């Protein structure tokens, strides 16, 4: 990841101009400027950044890529949710927590890298919780990594997968975990699972086989 000043966030936008639909109060620092030059947008703040607050870039449809400074330690819930054109994200090494649905419904997101990224780059896994799957992947089948013990809130919601294989270390399936996954037709629920959250399989019209 390219090193950038700790008081800046760099990005690219589909419109090739500055993004406007973000919460300027979600960073615990005053925004000084927002510029877009030579294909790169720069948000510059008055102090070093440590937090990307709740819903900071929620529904920021123009956002395609973003580079966060190494000073970031916390990414709150919904921080990048419904950024429909976000393609990939690198998590800085100093991040210690990522909230629920931080990247939820980013339907074109194809890759995670940096801290908490799975070996294949398809998932974020935090302390055994699969926080988010890369929804933009065109895969038909996905085998959940062996270190996962919990499928997080909305982590596969609106994925394109037809089959998801869960292993027998998984204990919990979170709220709306697979909601809106229109292609999902087969899933196994291992004996190890003790909790399935509300609407975990809502709006999965192709789902004909659930093996328990």
C-alpha positions as a Python dict, from the first residue, in 0.01 Angstrom:
ca = {
    (1, 'X'): (0, 0, 0),
    (2, 'X'): (128, 344, -88),
    (3, 'X'): (231, 550, 214),
    (4, 'X'): (27, 867, 248),
    (5, 'X'): (24, 1141, 517),
    (6, 'X'): (-166, 1038, 829),
    (7, 'X'): (-402, 1333, 793),
    (8, 'X'): (-511, 1242, 439),
    (9, 'X'): (-736, 992, 261),
    (10, 'X'): (-675, 931, -110),
    (11, 'X'): (-943, 804, -346),
    (12, 'X'): (-1061, 765, -703),
    (13, 'X'): (-1413, 837, -816),
    (14, 'X'): (-1619, 710, -1107),
    (15, 'X'): (-1697, 1068, -1204),
    (16, 'X'): (-1325, 1160, -1197),
    (17, 'X'): (-1415, 1450, -972),
    (18, 'X'): (-1446, 1511, -599),
    (19, 'X'): (-1686, 1293, -399),
    (20, 'X'): (-1950, 1484, -207),
    (21, 'X'): (-2171, 1225, -40),
    (22, 'X'): (-1970, 1152, 274),
    (23, 'X'): (-2007, 1254, 639),
    (24, 'X'): (-1746, 1520, 715),
    (25, 'X'): (-1811, 1471, 1087),
    (26, 'X'): (-1720, 1101, 1093),
    (27, 'X'): (-1342, 1133, 1128),
    (28, 'X'): (-1290, 1315, 1462),
    (29, 'X'): (-1094, 1576, 1269),
    (30, 'X'): (-1179, 1888, 1072),
    (31, 'X'): (-1183, 1855, 693),
    (32, 'X'): (-951, 2119, 545),
    (33, 'X'): (-984, 2042, 175),
    (34, 'X'): (-1122, 1798, -83),
    (35, 'X'): (-939, 1811, -417),
    (36, 'X'): (-917, 1595, -731),
    (37, 'X'): (-605, 1632, -947),
    (38, 'X'): (-425, 1402, -1191),
    (39, 'X'): (-675, 1124, -1132),
    (40, 'X'): (-649, 1120, -752),
    (41, 'X'): (-881, 1269, -493),
    (42, 'X'): (-738, 1386, -160),
    (43, 'X'): (-930, 1452, 161),
    (44, 'X'): (-702, 1651, 389),
    (45, 'X'): (-778, 1689, 761),
    (46, 'X'): (-645, 1910, 1040),
    (47, 'X'): (-501, 1623, 1249),
    (48, 'X'): (-385, 1264, 1204),
    (49, 'X'): (-674, 1026, 1146),
    (50, 'X'): (-742, 726, 1369),
    (51, 'X'): (-1106, 648, 1294),
    (52, 'X'): (-1337, 604, 997),
    (53, 'X'): (-1665, 666, 1176),
    (54, 'X'): (-2005, 504, 1144),
    (55, 'X'): (-2153, 545, 793),
    (56, 'X'): (-1868, 780, 696),
    (57, 'X'): (-1892, 693, 325),
    (58, 'X'): (-2239, 534, 335),
    (59, 'X'): (-2405, 529, -10),
    (60, 'X'): (-2107, 704, -168),
    (61, 'X'): (-2181, 561, -511),
    (62, 'X'): (-1902, 747, -691),
    (63, 'X'): (-1625, 592, -479),
    (64, 'X'): (-1415, 339, -676),
    (65, 'X'): (-1102, 299, -464),
    (66, 'X'): (-963, 441, -143),
    (67, 'X'): (-627, 448, 37),
    (68, 'X'): (-637, 493, 413),
    (69, 'X'): (-340, 618, 618),
    (70, 'X'): (-150, 383, 848),
    (71, 'X'): (-271, 582, 1149),
    (72, 'X'): (-625, 439, 1118),
    (73, 'X'): (-705, 202, 1406),
    (74, 'X'): (-1084, 174, 1379),
    (75, 'X'): (-1339, 136, 1099),
    (76, 'X'): (-1692, 163, 1235),
    (77, 'X'): (-2012, -10, 1130),
    (78, 'X'): (-2149, 83, 790),
    (79, 'X'): (-1846, 302, 717),
    (80, 'X'): (-1841, 205, 347),
    (81, 'X'): (-2176, 29, 315),
    (82, 'X'): (-2362, 53, -17),
    (83, 'X'): (-2059, 196, -199),
    (84, 'X'): (-2174, 18, -511),
    (85, 'X'): (-1871, 103, -725),
    (86, 'X'): (-1599, 34, -469),
    (87, 'X'): (-1374, -230, -627),
    (88, 'X'): (-1113, -312, -363),
    (89, 'X'): (-990, -205, -20),
    (90, 'X'): (-666, -242, 174),
    (91, 'X'): (-698, -250, 554),
    (92, 'X'): (-409, -66, 728),
    (93, 'X'): (-198, -276, 965),
    (94, 'X'): (-286, -68, 1272),
    (95, 'X'): (-661, -132, 1247),
    (96, 'X'): (-784, -325, 1552),
    (97, 'X'): (-1160, -324, 1492),
    (98, 'X'): (-1402, -322, 1199),
    (99, 'X'): (-1773, -277, 1271),
    (100, 'X'): (-2064, -477, 1136),
    (101, 'X'): (-2158, -413, 773),
    (102, 'X'): (-1860, -179, 730),
    (103, 'X'): (-1848, -296, 366),
    (104, 'X'): (-2201, -431, 342),
    (105, 'X'): (-2374, -427, 2),
    (106, 'X'): (-2060, -314, -179),
    (107, 'X'): (-2179, -529, -466),
    (108, 'X'): (-1878, -475, -696),
    (109, 'X'): (-1608, -521, -432),
    (110, 'X'): (-1379, -800, -557),
    (111, 'X'): (-1078, -800, -327),
    (112, 'X'): (-960, -735, 27),
    (113, 'X'): (-593, -692, 113),
    (114, 'X'): (-392, -591, 416),
    (115, 'X'): (-489, -675, 772),
    (116, 'X'): (-769, -931, 827),
    (117, 'X'): (-786, -1028, 459),
    (118, 'X'): (-816, -1401, 398),
    (119, 'X'): (-539, -1575, 205),
    (120, 'X'): (-747, -1567, -114),
    (121, 'X'): (-845, -1202, -63),
    (122, 'X'): (-1215, -1286, -80),
    (123, 'X'): (-1308, -1226, 284),
    (124, 'X'): (-1235, -1017, 589),
    (125, 'X'): (-1191, -1241, 895),
    (126, 'X'): (-1163, -1079, 1238),
    (127, 'X'): (-1110, -1301, 1544),
    (128, 'X'): (-1286, -1590, 1373),
    (129, 'X'): (-1578, -1381, 1244),
    (130, 'X'): (-1619, -1360, 867),
    (131, 'X'): (-1700, -990, 861),
    (132, 'X'): (-1753, -954, 486),
    (133, 'X'): (-1730, -1151, 162),
    (134, 'X'): (-1620, -977, -160),
    (135, 'X'): (-1962, -952, -322),
    (136, 'X'): (-1832, -859, -666),
    (137, 'X'): (-1677, -1201, -722),
    (138, 'X'): (-1835, -1409, -1002),
    (139, 'X'): (-1766, -1744, -831),
    (140, 'X'): (-2032, -2013, -823),
    (141, 'X'): (-1905, -2186, -509),
    (142, 'X'): (-1719, -2072, -200),
    (143, 'X'): (-1566, -2282, 76),
    (144, 'X'): (-1554, -2081, 398),
    (145, 'X'): (-1196, -2070, 537),
    (146, 'X'): (-1120, -2310, 822),
    (147, 'X'): (-1040, -2036, 1076),
    (148, 'X'): (-1396, -1897, 1062),
    (149, 'X'): (-1623, -1972, 1361),
    (150, 'X'): (-1896, -1719, 1289),
    (151, 'X'): (-2065, -1586, 975),
    (152, 'X'): (-2108, -1215, 1045),
    (153, 'X'): (-2404, -981, 1005),
    (154, 'X'): (-2498, -947, 633),
    (155, 'X'): (-2155, -1076, 532),
    (156, 'X'): (-2284, -1264, 225),
    (157, 'X'): (-2594, -1052, 168),
    (158, 'X'): (-2658, -1011, -207),
    (159, 'X'): (-2365, -1232, -306),
    (160, 'X'): (-2364, -1404, -649),
    (161, 'X'): (-2270, -1749, -517),
    (162, 'X'): (-2481, -2056, -594),
    (163, 'X'): (-2328, -2276, -325),
    (164, 'X'): (-2158, -2202, 7),
    (165, 'X'): (-1979, -2473, 202),
    (166, 'X'): (-1964, -2428, 580),
    (167, 'X'): (-1735, -2641, 797),
    (168, 'X'): (-1800, -2793, 1140),
    (169, 'X'): (-1619, -2525, 1343),
    (170, 'X'): (-1883, -2262, 1267),
    (171, 'X'): (-2108, -2191, 1566),
    (172, 'X'): (-2314, -1892, 1458),
    (173, 'X'): (-2478, -1754, 1144),
    (174, 'X'): (-2552, -1385, 1189),
    (175, 'X'): (-2851, -1167, 1116),
    (176, 'X'): (-2929, -1140, 740),
    (177, 'X'): (-2605, -1328, 666),
    (178, 'X'): (-2719, -1453, 323),
    (179, 'X'): (-3018, -1223, 270),
    (180, 'X'): (-3088, -1128, -90),
    (181, 'X'): (-2851, -1383, -242),
    (182, 'X'): (-3064, -1457, -548),
    (183, 'X'): (-2840, -1729, -695),
    (184, 'X'): (-2786, -1924, -374),
    (185, 'X'): (-2936, -2270, -428),
    (186, 'X'): (-2751, -2492, -182),
    (187, 'X'): (-2599, -2460, 164),
    (188, 'X'): (-2512, -2699, 444),
    (189, 'X'): (-2567, -2616, 812),
    (190, 'X'): (-2317, -2819, 1019),
    (191, 'X'): (-2403, -2966, 1359),
    (192, 'X'): (-2170, -2715, 1525),
    (193, 'X'): (-2407, -2423, 1450),
    (194, 'X'): (-2613, -2328, 1756),
    (195, 'X'): (-2749, -1989, 1646),
    (196, 'X'): (-2903, -1863, 1321),
    (197, 'X'): (-2991, -1493, 1315),
    (198, 'X'): (-3312, -1334, 1193),
    (199, 'X'): (-3377, -1321, 816),
    (200, 'X'): (-3049, -1505, 754),
    (201, 'X'): (-3191, -1657, 433),
    (202, 'X'): (-3459, -1404, 343),
    (203, 'X'): (-3506, -1328, -28),
    (204, 'X'): (-3307, -1628, -152),
    (205, 'X'): (-3555, -1744, -421),
    (206, 'X'): (-3325, -2012, -569),
    (207, 'X'): (-3256, -2179, -236),
    (208, 'X'): (-3405, -2528, -266),
    (209, 'X'): (-3166, -2732, -54),
    (210, 'X'): (-3061, -2664, 304),
    (211, 'X'): (-2870, -2953, 461),
    (212, 'X'): (-2876, -2958, 840),
}
